[in-house]
Amino acid sequence: MNKNYRNPIIYITENGITEPKDNKRALDAALKDPHRIENNLRHLYWAMKNGVN
């Protein structure tokens, strides 16, 4: 990216994770989602460790 596009600004706008659909789970329970939070943190950590600023 740096070589071909002269270090462009990149915005991460979506980072998904698969999980089974659960229509019985209430919204407040769905918002408490440590699995998804940990997944996003791991992706960001990996990107920054590999030079993404």
CHARMM internal coordinates of N, CA and C (Angstrom, degrees):
IC EDIT
DIST 1 N 1 CA 1.4551
DIST 1 CA 1 C 1.5238
ANGL 1 N 1 CA 1 C 110.38
DIST 1 C 2 N 1.3319
ANGL 1 CA 1 C 2 N 116.36
DIHE 1 N 1 CA 1 C 2 N -47.39
DIST 2 N 2 CA 1.4662
ANGL 1 C 2 N 2 CA 119.30
DIHE 1 CA 1 C 2 N 2 CA -178.48
DIST 2 CA 2 C 1.5158
ANGL 2 N 2 CA 2 C 111.71
DIHE 1 C 2 N 2 CA 2 C -60.79
DIST 2 C 3 N 1.3302
ANGL 2 CA 2 C 3 N 116.04
DIHE 2 N 2 CA 2 C 3 N -44.39
DIST 3 N 3 CA 1.4674
ANGL 2 C 3 N 3 CA 120.94
DIHE 2 CA 2 C 3 N 3 CA -176.82
DIST 3 CA 3 C 1.5345
ANGL 3 N 3 CA 3 C 111.54
DIHE 2 C 3 N 3 CA 3 C -68.01
DIST 3 C 4 N 1.3216
ANGL 3 CA 3 C 4 N 116.61
DIHE 3 N 3 CA 3 C 4 N -46.80
DIST 4 N 4 CA 1.4648
ANGL 3 C 4 N 4 CA 119.83
DIHE 3 CA 3 C 4 N 4 CA -174.81
DIST 4 CA 4 C 1.5267
ANGL 4 N 4 CA 4 C 113.99
DIHE 3 C 4 N 4 CA 4 C -81.08
DIST 4 C 5 N 1.3481
ANGL 4 CA 4 C 5 N 117.57
DIHE 4 N 4 CA 4 C 5 N -30.10
DIST 5 N 5 CA 1.4694
ANGL 4 C 5 N 5 CA 119.67
DIHE 4 CA 4 C 5 N 5 CA -172.39
DIST 5 CA 5 C 1.5232
ANGL 5 N 5 CA 5 C 113.18
DIHE 4 C 5 N 5 CA 5 C -124.28
DIST 5 C 6 N 1.3313
ANGL 5 CA 5 C 6 N 117.65
DIHE 5 N 5 CA 5 C 6 N 14.57
DIST 6 N 6 CA 1.4549
ANGL 5 C 6 N 6 CA 124.16
DIHE 5 CA 5 C 6 N 6 CA 175.37
DIST 6 CA 6 C 1.5302
ANGL 6 N 6 CA 6 C 113.29
DIHE 5 C 6 N 6 CA 6 C 55.44
DIST 6 C 7 N 1.3281
ANGL 6 CA 6 C 7 N 115.06
DIHE 6 N 6 CA 6 C 7 N 55.68
DIST 7 N 7 CA 1.4609
ANGL 6 C 7 N 7 CA 122.73
DIHE 6 CA 6 C 7 N 7 CA 173.08
DIST 7 CA 7 C 1.5389
ANGL 7 N 7 CA 7 C 113.77
DIHE 6 C 7 N 7 CA 7 C 54.78
DIST 7 C 8 N 1.3272
ANGL 7 CA 7 C 8 N 117.81
DIHE 7 N 7 CA 7 C 8 N 61.50
DIST 8 N 8 CA 1.4697
ANGL 7 C 8 N 8 CA 119.78
DIHE 7 CA 7 C 8 N 8 CA -178.11
DIST 8 CA 8 C 1.5239
ANGL 8 N 8 CA 8 C 111.62
DIHE 7 C 8 N 8 CA 8 C -71.46
DIST 8 C 9 N 1.3133
ANGL 8 CA 8 C 9 N 115.86
DIHE 8 N 8 CA 8 C 9 N 157.02
DIST 9 N 9 CA 1.4620
ANGL 8 C 9 N 9 CA 121.14
DIHE 8 CA 8 C 9 N 9 CA 172.19
DIST 9 CA 9 C 1.5219
ANGL 9 N 9 CA 9 C 107.02
DIHE 8 C 9 N 9 CA 9 C -77.23
DIST 9 C 10 N 1.3213
ANGL 9 CA 9 C 10 N 116.58
DIHE 9 N 9 CA 9 C 10 N 129.94
DIST 10 N 10 CA 1.4648
ANGL 9 C 10 N 10 CA 121.72
DIHE 9 CA 9 C 10 N 10 CA 179.84
DIST 10 CA 10 C 1.5168
ANGL 10 N 10 CA 10 C 108.66
DIHE 9 C 10 N 10 CA 10 C -118.44
DIST 10 C 11 N 1.2980
ANGL 10 CA 10 C 11 N 116.84
DIHE 10 N 10 CA 10 C 11 N 127.95
DIST 11 N 11 CA 1.4582
ANGL 10 C 11 N 11 CA 122.24
DIHE 10 CA 10 C 11 N 11 CA 177.76
DIST 11 CA 11 C 1.5199
ANGL 11 N 11 CA 11 C 109.13
DIHE 10 C 11 N 11 CA 11 C -106.95
DIST 11 C 12 N 1.3157
ANGL 11 CA 11 C 12 N 117.47
DIHE 11 N 11 CA 11 C 12 N 126.59
DIST 12 N 12 CA 1.4623
ANGL 11 C 12 N 12 CA 121.35
DIHE 11 CA 11 C 12 N 12 CA 174.29
DIST 12 CA 12 C 1.5165
ANGL 12 N 12 CA 12 C 106.12
DIHE 11 C 12 N 12 CA 12 C -86.27
DIST 12 C 13 N 1.3198
ANGL 12 CA 12 C 13 N 116.06
DIHE 12 N 12 CA 12 C 13 N 112.33
DIST 13 N 13 CA 1.4622
ANGL 12 C 13 N 13 CA 120.01
DIHE 12 CA 12 C 13 N 13 CA -175.71
DIST 13 CA 13 C 1.5194
ANGL 13 N 13 CA 13 C 112.84
DIHE 12 C 13 N 13 CA 13 C -104.23
DIST 13 C 14 N 1.3234
ANGL 13 CA 13 C 14 N 116.41
DIHE 13 N 13 CA 13 C 14 N -15.47
DIST 14 N 14 CA 1.4598
ANGL 13 C 14 N 14 CA 119.27
DIHE 13 CA 13 C 14 N 14 CA 179.45
DIST 14 CA 14 C 1.5161
ANGL 14 N 14 CA 14 C 108.57
DIHE 13 C 14 N 14 CA 14 C -156.89
DIST 14 C 15 N 1.2960
ANGL 14 CA 14 C 15 N 114.98
DIHE 14 N 14 CA 14 C 15 N 139.09
DIST 15 N 15 CA 1.4533
ANGL 14 C 15 N 15 CA 120.86
DIHE 14 CA 14 C 15 N 15 CA 176.48
DIST 15 CA 15 C 1.5263
ANGL 15 N 15 CA 15 C 105.64
DIHE 14 C 15 N 15 CA 15 C -146.59
DIST 15 C 16 N 1.3065
ANGL 15 CA 15 C 16 N 117.04
DIHE 15 N 15 CA 15 C 16 N 105.27
DIST 16 N 16 CA 1.4555
ANGL 15 C 16 N 16 CA 120.87
DIHE 15 CA 15 C 16 N 16 CA -171.84
DIST 16 CA 16 C 1.5153
ANGL 16 N 16 CA 16 C 113.53
DIHE 15 C 16 N 16 CA 16 C -94.69
DIST 16 C 17 N 1.3103
ANGL 16 CA 16 C 17 N 113.93
DIHE 16 N 16 CA 16 C 17 N 165.63
DIST 17 N 17 CA 1.4528
ANGL 16 C 17 N 17 CA 122.56
DIHE 16 CA 16 C 17 N 17 CA 175.37
DIST 17 CA 17 C 1.5333
ANGL 17 N 17 CA 17 C 106.23
DIHE 16 C 17 N 17 CA 17 C -144.50
DIST 17 C 18 N 1.3050
ANGL 17 CA 17 C 18 N 116.22
DIHE 17 N 17 CA 17 C 18 N 138.21
DIST 18 N 18 CA 1.4597
ANGL 17 C 18 N 18 CA 119.09
DIHE 17 CA 17 C 18 N 18 CA -179.25
DIST 18 CA 18 C 1.5162
ANGL 18 N 18 CA 18 C 110.49
DIHE 17 C 18 N 18 CA 18 C -86.50
DIST 18 C 19 N 1.3056
ANGL 18 CA 18 C 19 N 114.57
DIHE 18 N 18 CA 18 C 19 N 144.39
DIST 19 N 19 CA 1.4588
ANGL 18 C 19 N 19 CA 121.30
DIHE 18 CA 18 C 19 N 19 CA 175.14
DIST 19 CA 19 C 1.5241
ANGL 19 N 19 CA 19 C 107.66
DIHE 18 C 19 N 19 CA 19 C -161.10
DIST 19 C 20 N 1.3120
ANGL 19 CA 19 C 20 N 116.94
DIHE 19 N 19 CA 19 C 20 N 155.40
DIST 20 N 20 CA 1.4655
ANGL 19 C 20 N 20 CA 118.80
DIHE 19 CA 19 C 20 N 20 CA 179.95
DIST 20 CA 20 C 1.5262
ANGL 20 N 20 CA 20 C 111.52
DIHE 19 C 20 N 20 CA 20 C -67.66
DIST 20 C 21 N 1.3113
ANGL 20 CA 20 C 21 N 115.51
DIHE 20 N 20 CA 20 C 21 N 147.86
DIST 21 N 21 CA 1.4557
ANGL 20 C 21 N 21 CA 120.91
DIHE 20 CA 20 C 21 N 21 CA 177.65
DIST 21 CA 21 C 1.5272
ANGL 21 N 21 CA 21 C 109.51
DIHE 20 C 21 N 21 CA 21 C -74.06
DIST 21 C 22 N 1.3235
ANGL 21 CA 21 C 22 N 115.96
DIHE 21 N 21 CA 21 C 22 N 136.17
DIST 22 N 22 CA 1.4667
ANGL 21 C 22 N 22 CA 121.20
DIHE 21 CA 21 C 22 N 22 CA -179.72
DIST 22 CA 22 C 1.5237
ANGL 22 N 22 CA 22 C 109.02
DIHE 21 C 22 N 22 CA 22 C -136.46
DIST 22 C 23 N 1.3177
ANGL 22 CA 22 C 23 N 116.62
DIHE 22 N 22 CA 22 C 23 N 93.16
DIST 23 N 23 CA 1.4644
ANGL 22 C 23 N 23 CA 121.37
DIHE 22 CA 22 C 23 N 23 CA -178.41
DIST 23 CA 23 C 1.5260
ANGL 23 N 23 CA 23 C 113.01
DIHE 22 C 23 N 23 CA 23 C -70.47
DIST 23 C 24 N 1.3257
ANGL 23 CA 23 C 24 N 116.89
DIHE 23 N 23 CA 23 C 24 N -13.10
DIST 24 N 24 CA 1.4652
ANGL 23 C 24 N 24 CA 119.93
DIHE 23 CA 23 C 24 N 24 CA -178.67
DIST 24 CA 24 C 1.5264
ANGL 24 N 24 CA 24 C 112.32
DIHE 23 C 24 N 24 CA 24 C -85.52
DIST 24 C 25 N 1.3157
ANGL 24 CA 24 C 25 N 117.75
DIHE 24 N 24 CA 24 C 25 N -15.52
DIST 25 N 25 CA 1.4673
ANGL 24 C 25 N 25 CA 120.69
DIHE 24 CA 24 C 25 N 25 CA -177.88
DIST 25 CA 25 C 1.5180
ANGL 25 N 25 CA 25 C 110.07
DIHE 24 C 25 N 25 CA 25 C -77.59
DIST 25 C 26 N 1.3187
ANGL 25 CA 25 C 26 N 116.78
DIHE 25 N 25 CA 25 C 26 N 127.77
DIST 26 N 26 CA 1.4618
ANGL 25 C 26 N 26 CA 122.09
DIHE 25 CA 25 C 26 N 26 CA -179.35
DIST 26 CA 26 C 1.5273
ANGL 26 N 26 CA 26 C 110.35
DIHE 25 C 26 N 26 CA 26 C -71.82
DIST 26 C 27 N 1.3211
ANGL 26 CA 26 C 27 N 116.55
DIHE 26 N 26 CA 26 C 27 N 158.01
DIST 27 N 27 CA 1.4555
ANGL 26 C 27 N 27 CA 122.26
DIHE 26 CA 26 C 27 N 27 CA -177.40
DIST 27 CA 27 C 1.5260
ANGL 27 N 27 CA 27 C 111.40
DIHE 26 C 27 N 27 CA 27 C -58.60
DIST 27 C 28 N 1.3281
ANGL 27 CA 27 C 28 N 117.95
DIHE 27 N 27 CA 27 C 28 N -45.19
DIST 28 N 28 CA 1.4640
ANGL 27 C 28 N 28 CA 119.65
DIHE 27 CA 27 C 28 N 28 CA -178.44
DIST 28 CA 28 C 1.5349
ANGL 28 N 28 CA 28 C 111.23
DIHE 27 C 28 N 28 CA 28 C -62.05
DIST 28 C 29 N 1.3115
ANGL 28 CA 28 C 29 N 117.75
DIHE 28 N 28 CA 28 C 29 N -34.76
DIST 29 N 29 CA 1.4648
ANGL 28 C 29 N 29 CA 121.44
DIHE 28 CA 28 C 29 N 29 CA 176.88
DIST 29 CA 29 C 1.5357
ANGL 29 N 29 CA 29 C 110.24
DIHE 28 C 29 N 29 CA 29 C -72.06
DIST 29 C 30 N 1.3158
ANGL 29 CA 29 C 30 N 117.03
DIHE 29 N 29 CA 29 C 30 N -38.11
DIST 30 N 30 CA 1.4645
ANGL 29 C 30 N 30 CA 120.92
DIHE 29 CA 29 C 30 N 30 CA -179.84
DIST 30 CA 30 C 1.5231
ANGL 30 N 30 CA 30 C 111.55
DIHE 29 C 30 N 30 CA 30 C -66.84
DIST 30 C 31 N 1.3253
ANGL 30 CA 30 C 31 N 117.47
DIHE 30 N 30 CA 30 C 31 N -31.84
DIST 31 N 31 CA 1.4599
ANGL 30 C 31 N 31 CA 120.93
DIHE 30 CA 30 C 31 N 31 CA -179.75
DIST 31 CA 31 C 1.5317
ANGL 31 N 31 CA 31 C 112.27
DIHE 30 C 31 N 31 CA 31 C -73.84
DIST 31 C 32 N 1.3113
ANGL 31 CA 31 C 32 N 117.30
DIHE 31 N 31 CA 31 C 32 N -22.07
DIST 32 N 32 CA 1.4607
ANGL 31 C 32 N 32 CA 121.43
DIHE 31 CA 31 C 32 N 32 CA 174.38
DIST 32 CA 32 C 1.5193
ANGL 32 N 32 CA 32 C 106.20
DIHE 31 C 32 N 32 CA 32 C -88.03
DIST 32 C 33 N 1.3131
ANGL 32 CA 32 C 33 N 115.23
DIHE 32 N 32 CA 32 C 33 N 91.33
DIST 33 N 33 CA 1.4594
ANGL 32 C 33 N 33 CA 121.17
DIHE 32 CA 32 C 33 N 33 CA -167.28
DIST 33 CA 33 C 1.5249
ANGL 33 N 33 CA 33 C 111.16
DIHE 32 C 33 N 33 CA 33 C -130.94
DIST 33 C 34 N 1.3320
ANGL 33 CA 33 C 34 N 118.29
DIHE 33 N 33 CA 33 C 34 N 71.39
DIST 34 N 34 CA 1.4673
ANGL 33 C 34 N 34 CA 119.86
DIHE 33 CA 33 C 34 N 34 CA -176.67
DIST 34 CA 34 C 1.5294
ANGL 34 N 34 CA 34 C 113.44
DIHE 33 C 34 N 34 CA 34 C -62.66
DIST 34 C 35 N 1.3289
ANGL 34 CA 34 C 35 N 117.58
DIHE 34 N 34 CA 34 C 35 N -29.18
DIST 35 N 35 CA 1.4666
ANGL 34 C 35 N 35 CA 120.45
DIHE 34 CA 34 C 35 N 35 CA 178.97
DIST 35 CA 35 C 1.5337
ANGL 35 N 35 CA 35 C 110.69
DIHE 34 C 35 N 35 CA 35 C -62.92
DIST 35 C 36 N 1.3093
ANGL 35 CA 35 C 36 N 116.96
DIHE 35 N 35 CA 35 C 36 N -46.93
DIST 36 N 36 CA 1.4728
ANGL 35 C 36 N 36 CA 121.32
DIHE 35 CA 35 C 36 N 36 CA -179.44
DIST 36 CA 36 C 1.5349
ANGL 36 N 36 CA 36 C 110.21
DIHE 35 C 36 N 36 CA 36 C -68.26
DIST 36 C 37 N 1.3194
ANGL 36 CA 36 C 37 N 117.48
DIHE 36 N 36 CA 36 C 37 N -41.11
DIST 37 N 37 CA 1.4661
ANGL 36 C 37 N 37 CA 121.20
DIHE 36 CA 36 C 37 N 37 CA 179.34
DIST 37 CA 37 C 1.5260
ANGL 37 N 37 CA 37 C 110.01
DIHE 36 C 37 N 37 CA 37 C -61.09
DIST 37 C 38 N 1.3263
ANGL 37 CA 37 C 38 N 117.00
DIHE 37 N 37 CA 37 C 38 N -46.69
DIST 38 N 38 CA 1.4637
ANGL 37 C 38 N 38 CA 121.42
DIHE 37 CA 37 C 38 N 38 CA 178.90
DIST 38 CA 38 C 1.5281
ANGL 38 N 38 CA 38 C 111.18
DIHE 37 C 38 N 38 CA 38 C -61.43
DIST 38 C 39 N 1.3132
ANGL 38 CA 38 C 39 N 117.40
DIHE 38 N 38 CA 38 C 39 N -40.25
DIST 39 N 39 CA 1.4604
ANGL 38 C 39 N 39 CA 121.92
DIHE 38 CA 38 C 39 N 39 CA 178.55
DIST 39 CA 39 C 1.5342
ANGL 39 N 39 CA 39 C 110.40
DIHE 38 C 39 N 39 CA 39 C -61.02
DIST 39 C 40 N 1.3226
ANGL 39 CA 39 C 40 N 117.19
DIHE 39 N 39 CA 39 C 40 N -46.59
DIST 40 N 40 CA 1.4621
ANGL 39 C 40 N 40 CA 120.57
DIHE 39 CA 39 C 40 N 40 CA 179.76
DIST 40 CA 40 C 1.5261
ANGL 40 N 40 CA 40 C 111.25
DIHE 39 C 40 N 40 CA 40 C -64.30
DIST 40 C 41 N 1.3295
ANGL 40 CA 40 C 41 N 116.95
DIHE 40 N 40 CA 40 C 41 N -41.46
DIST 41 N 41 CA 1.4579
ANGL 40 C 41 N 41 CA 120.22
DIHE 40 CA 40 C 41 N 41 CA 178.81
DIST 41 CA 41 C 1.5269
ANGL 41 N 41 CA 41 C 111.21
DIHE 40 C 41 N 41 CA 41 C -62.35
DIST 41 C 42 N 1.3308
ANGL 41 CA 41 C 42 N 117.18
DIHE 41 N 41 CA 41 C 42 N -40.44
DIST 42 N 42 CA 1.4668
ANGL 41 C 42 N 42 CA 120.29
DIHE 41 CA 41 C 42 N 42 CA 178.22
DIST 42 CA 42 C 1.5266
ANGL 42 N 42 CA 42 C 111.40
DIHE 41 C 42 N 42 CA 42 C -63.23
DIST 42 C 43 N 1.3341
ANGL 42 CA 42 C 43 N 117.15
DIHE 42 N 42 CA 42 C 43 N -41.61
DIST 43 N 43 CA 1.4669
ANGL 42 C 43 N 43 CA 120.50
DIHE 42 CA 42 C 43 N 43 CA 178.91
DIST 43 CA 43 C 1.5343
ANGL 43 N 43 CA 43 C 110.55
DIHE 42 C 43 N 43 CA 43 C -63.43
DIST 43 C 44 N 1.3246
ANGL 43 CA 43 C 44 N 116.99
DIHE 43 N 43 CA 43 C 44 N -45.23
DIST 44 N 44 CA 1.4614
ANGL 43 C 44 N 44 CA 119.97
DIHE 43 CA 43 C 44 N 44 CA -179.34
DIST 44 CA 44 C 1.5255
ANGL 44 N 44 CA 44 C 111.47
DIHE 43 C 44 N 44 CA 44 C -66.63
DIST 44 C 45 N 1.3255
ANGL 44 CA 44 C 45 N 117.06
DIHE 44 N 44 CA 44 C 45 N -40.34
DIST 45 N 45 CA 1.4544
ANGL 44 C 45 N 45 CA 121.13
DIHE 44 CA 44 C 45 N 45 CA 178.26
DIST 45 CA 45 C 1.5275
ANGL 45 N 45 CA 45 C 110.03
DIHE 44 C 45 N 45 CA 45 C -60.45
DIST 45 C 46 N 1.3274
ANGL 45 CA 45 C 46 N 116.53
DIHE 45 N 45 CA 45 C 46 N -46.91
DIST 46 N 46 CA 1.4680
ANGL 45 C 46 N 46 CA 120.97
DIHE 45 CA 45 C 46 N 46 CA -179.74
DIST 46 CA 46 C 1.5331
ANGL 46 N 46 CA 46 C 110.62
DIHE 45 C 46 N 46 CA 46 C -60.36
DIST 46 C 47 N 1.3392
ANGL 46 CA 46 C 47 N 115.81
DIHE 46 N 46 CA 46 C 47 N -44.52
DIST 47 N 47 CA 1.4698
ANGL 46 C 47 N 47 CA 119.49
DIHE 46 CA 46 C 47 N 47 CA -178.97
DIST 47 CA 47 C 1.5250
ANGL 47 N 47 CA 47 C 110.47
DIHE 46 C 47 N 47 CA 47 C -62.41
DIST 47 C 48 N 1.3257
ANGL 47 CA 47 C 48 N 117.79
DIHE 47 N 47 CA 47 C 48 N -46.08
DIST 48 N 48 CA 1.4691
ANGL 47 C 48 N 48 CA 120.48
DIHE 47 CA 47 C 48 N 48 CA -178.05
DIST 48 CA 48 C 1.5334
ANGL 48 N 48 CA 48 C 110.57
DIHE 47 C 48 N 48 CA 48 C -68.33
DIST 48 C 49 N 1.3245
ANGL 48 CA 48 C 49 N 117.05
DIHE 48 N 48 CA 48 C 49 N -36.71
DIST 49 N 49 CA 1.4706
ANGL 48 C 49 N 49 CA 120.64
DIHE 48 CA 48 C 49 N 49 CA 178.41
DIST 49 CA 49 C 1.5222
ANGL 49 N 49 CA 49 C 111.06
DIHE 48 C 49 N 49 CA 49 C -63.38
DIST 49 C 50 N 1.3313
ANGL 49 CA 49 C 50 N 115.96
DIHE 49 N 49 CA 49 C 50 N -27.28
DIST 50 N 50 CA 1.4598
ANGL 49 C 50 N 50 CA 121.40
DIHE 49 CA 49 C 50 N 50 CA -178.64
DIST 50 CA 50 C 1.5328
ANGL 50 N 50 CA 50 C 113.36
DIHE 49 C 50 N 50 CA 50 C -100.92
DIST 50 C 51 N 1.3323
ANGL 50 CA 50 C 51 N 116.68
DIHE 50 N 50 CA 50 C 51 N 21.94
DIST 51 N 51 CA 1.4507
ANGL 50 C 51 N 51 CA 120.62
DIHE 50 CA 50 C 51 N 51 CA 169.83
DIST 51 CA 51 C 1.5138
ANGL 51 N 51 CA 51 C 117.27
DIHE 50 C 51 N 51 CA 51 C 99.89
DIST 51 C 52 N 1.3170
ANGL 51 CA 51 C 52 N 118.78
DIHE 51 N 51 CA 51 C 52 N -2.94
DIST 52 N 52 CA 1.4741
ANGL 51 C 52 N 52 CA 119.08
DIHE 51 CA 51 C 52 N 52 CA 176.67
DIST 52 CA 52 C 1.5112
ANGL 52 N 52 CA 52 C 106.77
DIHE 51 C 52 N 52 CA 52 C -74.63
DIST 52 C 53 N 1.3038
ANGL 52 CA 52 C 53 N 116.63
DIHE 52 N 52 CA 52 C 53 N 133.23
DIST 53 N 53 CA 1.4681
ANGL 52 C 53 N 53 CA 118.15
DIHE 52 CA 52 C 53 N 53 CA -176.16
DIST 53 CA 53 C 1.5163
ANGL 53 N 53 CA 53 C 110.80
DIHE 52 C 53 N 53 CA 53 C -111.07
END
COOR INIT
IC SEED 1 N 1 CA 1 C
IC BUILD
